[in-house]
Amino acid sequence: MASIRNRNEGGGGRGERPLIGYYGDDFTGSTDVLEALFRQGLRTVLFLDPPEEGTLSGIGPKAKFADLDAFGVAGVGRSLSPEEMERELPPIFDRLKQADPVIVHYKICSTFDSSPGTGSIGKAAELGRSRFGGRFVPLLAGVPYLGRYTVFGHHFAASPDGEVHRLDRHPTMSRHPATPMDESDLRKHLAKQTALNASLMDIAALDAVPEVAGDRLEKMIAEENPDLVLFDVLDERRLAVAGELIWREARRQGGGLFVIGSSGVEYALGAAWRASGRLPPSSAASGSSISAKPVDRLLVVSGSCSPATAKQIAEAEEDGFVAIRVPACELIRPGSAEETRARLLAKAKASLDEGCSVILYSARGPDDPSIGELRRTLAELGLRPEDSSRLLGAELGGLARALAVSAGLSRILIAGGDTSGYVARALGIYALECRQTLAPGVPLCRAYSEDEALDGLELVLKGGQVGGERFFQRAKRGGGEIR
């Protein structure tokens, strides 16, 4: 993909600078932005750790990344406590600031899942505001492309069957095991996490040309002096207006504007850039026409407890995938971990050698008894419920790496946003670049690794709720029609 890297934007005066540098608060959320920027026609690479100095400027062994239009850093902020966020985020924010992008995006889930104790968006806002300054922090969660909408401050999300639910009545998010959403008013939800005050640019204020909407924004800033400004998102037209207002604020600030939001931020900015002629009109779906080749065997690694993923496992099993339950409790107990690991590897390797696709899964839906068993085991070991993602993700990643090498796999699907970052790290890769969109919010990526056996591995990264019931079959075929 050709780079259209930004030059002298935002009043910074440097020769070249990235348009966007972002931190994803979970792994599939990070790849969601990767896909969004890919669809805008922007060359973007997602790093698993902050890129070393020189990587983005073409110095050193990773000079192949010198022409990036945008870059990201995959994180685990959504699973961290506020105290852990205070240790994790400032060094990453400093690295993003050093790279001097026009916009610094703290990427959150489009379903806004967070709580005062876990993945606090309010704490991220406080840390980002103290590092980057600015008149206010734009906050945008809606993504029409993914069926996410904010209307008069209340958030709505489509379920896998396409029906749109208010967030506190969503069949999955209202029952999320870590961050159940019991409030649809995003400002009220944030008020439980931070003392920063938030104002709202609602759909009525955005129902105007950017100049008029901009005047309304300035009036609100003068009267309310907000720390955060939440932008409603109902449709693509208002999304484009919000994108133009955010872009103007970045230019006004001279770059380094700290923004919080879903991948709707990238879609909003892309619409503004196309309207201004920075991007060609055809760039909005530039990656969607590329087709990856089918693979003979697919390994699926699932740490998701979403009902959507449970249906996908069942559908794939009916089509001949071998589904192997991962006994999480046995894997995290020191006394049984080694034997359990060896047993799982032997069983999965045998099925792969027979030409079968394999699913390694830890749960089938939110009511799976294994979820409660894992929590009790964690408590017995003196660990917190939040530690499950780290422990299970590392184990799943180790299994995936061993199978990829021993069975000569070329494609792996990882399901579940909370565990996928840990899975990818254990796989031994350091960066990803999007090659194709398989479904909204689901990219197929090329992996970069120092290990020749893993460099070039294709990863399909799927949040728990996304993709149709036969998505695993689609991923195996490379995006072709499933019959």
Solvent accessible surface area in square Angstrom, and as a share of the most:
residue,aa,sasa,rsa
1,M,101,0.45
2,A,82,0.64
3,S,37,0.24
4,I,63,0.32
5,R,30,0.11
6,N,0,0.00
7,R,156,0.57
8,N,92,0.47
9,E,19,0.09
10,G,2,0.02
11,G,73,0.70
12,G,39,0.38
13,G,66,0.63
14,R,107,0.39
15,G,51,0.49
16,E,66,0.29
17,R,3,0.01
18,P,3,0.02
19,L,0,0.00
20,I,0,0.00
21,G,0,0.00
22,Y,0,0.00
23,Y,0,0.00
24,G,0,0.00
25,D,4,0.02
26,D,8,0.04
27,F,2,0.01
28,T,12,0.07
29,G,7,0.07
30,S,0,0.00
31,T,0,0.00
32,D,10,0.05
33,V,0,0.00
34,L,0,0.00
35,E,0,0.00
36,A,0,0.00
37,L,0,0.00
38,F,12,0.05
39,R,35,0.13
40,Q,3,0.01
41,G,14,0.13
42,L,1,0.01
43,R,31,0.11
44,T,6,0.04
45,V,0,0.00
46,L,0,0.00
47,F,6,0.03
48,L,3,0.02
49,D,89,0.46
50,P,48,0.30
51,P,7,0.04
52,E,119,0.53
53,E,160,0.72
54,G,10,0.09
55,T,6,0.04
56,L,15,0.07
57,S,78,0.50
58,G,27,0.26
59,I,123,0.62
60,G,45,0.44
61,P,130,0.82
62,K,37,0.16
63,A,44,0.34
64,K,98,0.41
65,F,0,0.00
66,A,33,0.25
67,D,63,0.33
68,L,2,0.01
69,D,0,0.00
70,A,0,0.00
71,F,2,0.01
72,G,0,0.00
73,V,1,0.01
74,A,2,0.01
75,G,2,0.02
76,V,22,0.13
77,G,0,0.00
78,R,28,0.10
79,S,18,0.12
80,L,22,0.11
81,S,17,0.11
82,P,27,0.17
83,E,104,0.47
84,E,35,0.16
85,M,0,0.00
86,E,83,0.37
87,R,162,0.59
88,E,58,0.26
89,L,0,0.00
90,P,18,0.11
91,P,80,0.51
92,I,16,0.08
93,F,1,0.00
94,D,51,0.26
95,R,37,0.14
96,L,0,0.00
97,K,108,0.46
98,Q,125,0.56
99,A,12,0.09
100,D,35,0.18
101,P,1,0.01
102,V,0,0.00
103,I,0,0.00
104,V,1,0.00
105,H,0,0.00
106,Y,3,0.01
107,K,4,0.01
108,I,1,0.00
109,C,24,0.15
110,S,8,0.05
111,T,0,0.00
112,F,0,0.00
113,D,5,0.03
114,S,1,0.01
115,S,27,0.17
116,P,70,0.44
117,G,40,0.39
118,T,15,0.09
119,G,3,0.03
120,S,2,0.01
121,I,3,0.01
122,G,0,0.00
123,K,35,0.15
124,A,0,0.00
125,A,1,0.00
126,E,58,0.26
127,L,25,0.13
128,G,0,0.00
129,R,53,0.19
130,S,85,0.55
131,R,81,0.29
132,F,18,0.07
133,G,31,0.30
134,G,33,0.32
135,R,73,0.27
136,F,2,0.01
137,V,0,0.00
138,P,0,0.00
139,L,1,0.00
140,L,0,0.00
141,A,0,0.00
142,G,0,0.00
143,V,1,0.00
144,P,24,0.15
145,Y,58,0.22
146,L,27,0.13
147,G,10,0.10
148,R,16,0.06
149,Y,51,0.19
150,T,0,0.00
151,V,36,0.21
152,F,108,0.45
153,G,0,0.00
154,H,61,0.27
155,H,0,0.00
156,F,54,0.23
157,A,0,0.00
158,A,18,0.14
159,S,11,0.07
160,P,74,0.47
161,D,116,0.60
162,G,50,0.48
163,E,102,0.46
164,V,72,0.41
165,H,38,0.17
166,R,78,0.29
167,L,0,0.00
168,D,37,0.19
169,R,165,0.60
170,H,0,0.00
171,P,57,0.36
172,T,17,0.10
173,M,1,0.00
174,S,36,0.23
175,R,122,0.44
176,H,25,0.11
177,P,53,0.34
178,A,56,0.43
179,T,4,0.02
180,P,73,0.46
181,M,1,0.00
182,D,107,0.55
183,E,38,0.17
184,S,2,0.01
185,D,18,0.09
186,L,0,0.00
187,R,87,0.32
188,K,125,0.53
189,H,9,0.04
190,L,3,0.02
191,A,72,0.56
192,K,110,0.47
193,Q,23,0.10
194,T,14,0.08
195,A,108,0.84
196,L,41,0.20
197,N,64,0.33
198,A,27,0.21
199,S,3,0.02
200,L,28,0.14
201,M,2,0.01
202,D,34,0.17
203,I,23,0.12
204,A,60,0.47
205,A,20,0.15
206,L,0,0.00
207,D,67,0.35
208,A,21,0.17
209,V,89,0.51
210,P,36,0.22
211,E,100,0.45
212,V,65,0.37
213,A,0,0.00
214,G,12,0.12
215,D,100,0.52
216,R,98,0.36
217,L,6,0.03
218,E,70,0.31
219,K,124,0.52
220,M,20,0.09
221,I,22,0.11
222,A,87,0.67
223,E,116,0.52
224,E,87,0.39
225,N,116,0.60
226,P,2,0.01
227,D,31,0.16
228,L,2,0.01
229,V,0,0.00
230,L,0,0.00
231,F,1,0.00
232,D,0,0.00
233,V,0,0.00
234,L,68,0.34
235,D,45,0.24
236,E,100,0.45
237,R,127,0.46
238,R,27,0.10
239,L,1,0.00
240,A,31,0.24
241,V,10,0.06
242,A,0,0.00
243,G,0,0.00
244,E,32,0.14
245,L,5,0.03
246,I,1,0.01
247,W,15,0.05
248,R,89,0.32
249,E,8,0.04
250,A,0,0.00
251,R,117,0.43
252,R,152,0.55
253,Q,59,0.26
254,G,25,0.24
255,G,11,0.10
256,G,16,0.16
257,L,1,0.00
258,F,1,0.00
259,V,0,0.00
260,I,1,0.00
261,G,0,0.00
262,S,0,0.00
263,S,0,0.00
264,G,0,0.00
265,V,0,0.00
266,E,0,0.00
267,Y,20,0.08
268,A,0,0.00
269,L,0,0.00
270,G,0,0.00
271,A,17,0.14
272,A,3,0.02
273,W,1,0.00
274,R,59,0.22
275,A,93,0.72
276,S,80,0.52
277,G,60,0.58
278,R,75,0.27
279,L,1,0.00
280,P,72,0.45
281,P,117,0.74
282,S,92,0.59
283,S,7,0.05
284,A,37,0.28
285,A,42,0.33
286,S,46,0.29
287,G,0,0.00
288,S,58,0.37
289,S,99,0.64
290,I,91,0.46
291,S,91,0.59
292,A,20,0.16
293,K,166,0.71
294,P,96,0.60
295,V,20,0.11
296,D,106,0.55
297,R,38,0.14
298,L,0,0.00
299,L,0,0.00
300,V,0,0.00
301,V,0,0.00
302,S,0,0.00
303,G,18,0.17
304,S,8,0.05
305,C,30,0.18
306,S,10,0.06
307,P,41,0.26
308,A,7,0.05
309,T,0,0.00
310,A,19,0.15
311,K,109,0.46
312,Q,1,0.00
313,I,0,0.00
314,A,41,0.32
315,E,45,0.20
316,A,0,0.00
317,E,71,0.32
318,E,145,0.65
319,D,73,0.38
320,G,49,0.47
321,F,13,0.05
322,V,43,0.25
323,A,23,0.18
324,I,5,0.02
325,R,98,0.36
326,V,2,0.01
327,P,33,0.21
328,A,11,0.08
329,C,28,0.17
330,E,69,0.31
331,L,2,0.01
332,I,22,0.11
333,R,86,0.31
334,P,115,0.72
335,G,83,0.80
336,S,33,0.21
337,A,12,0.09
338,E,134,0.60
339,E,126,0.57
340,T,2,0.01
341,R,82,0.30
342,A,58,0.45
343,R,114,0.42
344,L,8,0.04
345,L,48,0.24
346,A,65,0.50
347,K,114,0.48
348,A,0,0.00
349,K,57,0.24
350,A,51,0.40
351,S,13,0.08
352,L,1,0.01
353,D,86,0.45
354,E,135,0.61
355,G,45,0.43
356,C,39,0.23
357,S,4,0.03
358,V,0,0.00
359,I,0,0.00
360,L,1,0.01
361,Y,16,0.06
362,S,9,0.06
363,A,6,0.05
364,R,74,0.27
365,G,6,0.05
366,P,38,0.24
367,D,110,0.57
368,D,11,0.06
369,P,99,0.62
370,S,24,0.16
371,I,28,0.14
372,G,25,0.24
373,E,79,0.35
374,L,22,0.11
375,R,104,0.38
376,R,145,0.53
377,T,6,0.04
378,L,1,0.01
379,A,71,0.55
380,E,120,0.54
381,L,64,0.32
382,G,70,0.67
383,L,59,0.29
384,R,92,0.33
385,P,78,0.49
386,E,54,0.24
387,D,12,0.06
388,S,26,0.17
389,S,14,0.09
390,R,105,0.38
391,L,41,0.20
392,L,10,0.05
393,G,0,0.00
394,A,50,0.39
395,E,30,0.14
396,L,0,0.00
397,G,0,0.00
398,G,34,0.33
399,L,1,0.01
400,A,0,0.00
401,R,85,0.31
402,A,40,0.31
403,L,2,0.01
404,A,4,0.03
405,V,76,0.44
406,S,67,0.43
407,A,12,0.10
408,G,55,0.53
409,L,15,0.07
410,S,61,0.39
411,R,3,0.01
412,I,0,0.00
413,L,0,0.00
414,I,1,0.00
415,A,0,0.00
416,G,4,0.03
417,G,9,0.09
418,D,42,0.22
419,T,7,0.04
420,S,0,0.00
421,G,4,0.04
422,Y,36,0.14
423,V,1,0.00
424,A,0,0.00
425,R,86,0.31
426,A,30,0.23
427,L,0,0.00
428,G,24,0.23
429,I,11,0.06
430,Y,43,0.16
431,A,0,0.00
432,L,0,0.00
433,E,11,0.05
434,C,5,0.03
435,R,101,0.37
436,Q,9,0.04
437,T,17,0.10
438,L,4,0.02
439,A,16,0.12
440,P,66,0.42
441,G,8,0.08
442,V,0,0.00
443,P,0,0.00
444,L,1,0.01
445,C,0,0.00
446,R,58,0.21
447,A,0,0.00
448,Y,13,0.05
449,S,9,0.06
450,E,138,0.62
451,D,47,0.25
452,E,164,0.74
453,A,67,0.52
454,L,1,0.01
455,D,62,0.32
456,G,34,0.33
457,L,9,0.05
458,E,45,0.20
459,L,0,0.00
460,V,0,0.00
461,L,0,0.00
462,K,0,0.00
463,G,16,0.15
464,G,14,0.13
465,Q,31,0.14
466,V,31,0.18
467,G,20,0.19
468,G,48,0.46
469,E,89,0.40
470,R,85,0.31
471,F,3,0.01
472,F,0,0.00
473,Q,13,0.06
474,R,68,0.25
475,A,0,0.00
476,K,57,0.24
477,R,106,0.39
478,G,1,0.01
479,G,14,0.13
480,G,31,0.30
481,E,113,0.51
482,I,41,0.21
483,R,228,0.83
